[in-house]
Amino acid sequence: MEQKLFLAIKAFIVHNGKVLIVRESPKNPVGTNPNKYDVVGGRLEPGERFDECLMREIKEETGLSVVIKQPFVVNEWRPVVRGEHWQIVGVFFECVAESDAVQLSTDHDDYKWIDPKDYKKYPLIENLNPVFEAYLRVEK
């Protein structure tokens, strides 16, 4: 079966030393990880600039204003989504939020600002484990 290739631009949003995670709602019609926490972000559309994609996704999913910093890790995962084999390459950017006042979209039903060292205490999607490890190495 042919794989579909996507580039995901992801925001590791930080405010006062805490990282924002958002839980996918089971009511999300296009969701693939209900009741799991992820970081904000989404698929880069053809012709779209990566920074515009990131700002759009952050506004849509959280309502936050951020400053985009440098990317700190590239990760890859290969889920099967509705019977299709996907290859997703994710580029994770540290983003600094001006406030912690999140306004969730209907795609998510909960959020938390967590200490990045405590990431294993939360039901995260699997591909985030190496991302948190990379972030902790960079932040030391």
Secondary structure by P-SEA (a helix, b strand, c coil): cbbbbbbbbbbbcccccbbbbbbbbccccccccccccccccccccccccaaaaaaaaaaacccbbbbbccccbbbbbbbbcccbbbbbbbbbbbbbbccccccccccccccccccccccccccccccaaaaaaaaaaaac
